Amino acid sequence: MGMDRAAATDVFGTFIALVFLTPFIGGLLADRVLGLRKAITIGGLMMGCGYMGLAIPGMTAFYISLLLIIVGNGFFKPNISTLLGNLYNDPEYKVSKDSGYNIFYMGINIGAFICNFFAAYLRHNYGWGFAFIGAGIGMFIGVIIF
């Protein structure tokens, strides 16, 4: 994007700080207003739009896309884990809680591993925009499966 190092560092630091702050707010809104499923769906759709928006040239689209990713993460991240934990509240299933979380996190890690190859292929053969669009499509597929 042609930013100097200081500007890029400021954007990155602010982005990361807000990605870690917004799950607190997203969790509160899910508990008190939206419910877990609606918050997860809204968050996933916002993140998908944010990822795809990164393919649009220009700084305005860039900042709006980052905002969508930040807010979407706030709705998605805390609530998907809470939803999984709630599946095992019944005493009959409590013994399977550790296994459920292991499967959940292995799925996340396998997806994070595979997506790097897919995004790298798109980036090298078609450009950065297609890699970001691929990430958005992947997020939308995840929301549809959810």
Phi, psi and omega in degrees: 000358175078017178284150171284166186301319182295316180294317179297320179295320177297315180296313182297314180298318179294317178302309182297318179300316181288328176297326179274341180274317188295334176301331176298313181290317179298324177293318177298314180295322178294318181293322189258337188233303194271322191091159186294312185297316180294319179296318179296316180295313178300314180298316179296318179294320179296317180294319177300316177295321179296316178298316180292327179296334178294345178280346181277128180290152176112150183288327180297312178298323179299310182290322177296319179297317177298320178298317178298319179294317180297308182292319178300318177299321179299324178279325189277305193301309183287331189276332178291322178291320178295318178300316178298315179299322180292336178296336185252021179286332178295128182305331179297327184257357185301327180293340181266002185300313179300317179296320178298316178292324177299315178296317179301308182288328175294321176299318178297313183292322177294317177298319179294327178288312184291321185298332178299319179290319179296313180294321179296319177299312180298317181296313184288328184264335185230339179117167183300321182304317180292328177295318178291322176297320176300320178296319178296316178298319177301320178294317179297321177298318177300318178294319179297316178296320178300000000 
